[in-house]
Structures are given as structure tokens and as C-alpha cells.
Amino acid sequence: MPQLAPINWLFLFIMFWLTVLTGAAMLWWSYKVKFYLSNKTKKMAPANISPLKSWRW
């Protein structure tokens, strides 16, 4: 193993786990189930509508 300063090992350790966690979060996000609500016109509407969209700016 190459000899690195301890701060470099800490940086590599943090970067490695950030990469792993980012990949895991992207996989989790891609497999998330999207829930839909059906309305009277039989069109599907997403159930997780942001409250900011209905806010009167």
C-alpha cells in the first residue's frame, strides 16, 4: 500500500462511501413505486403533488 498522509486516507474513505451511498440512493429512487390517483375522467394523476404547486405566489 502506498504511504499517504492520514488526511488523504480520510478523504479517500469519505469519497468511497459517498460514491457507494449515491449509487444506492439512485438505485432506490429508480425502483420507488409511483402511486397514482384516478379521478372522474379516468385519467391517472400522480398522488404526490407538491403543495408548492397549489400555492398562490
Buried (B, 14 or more C-beta within 10 A) or exposed (E): EEEEEEEEEEEEEEEEEEEEEEEEEEEEEEEEEEEEEEEEEEEEEEEEEEEEEEEEE
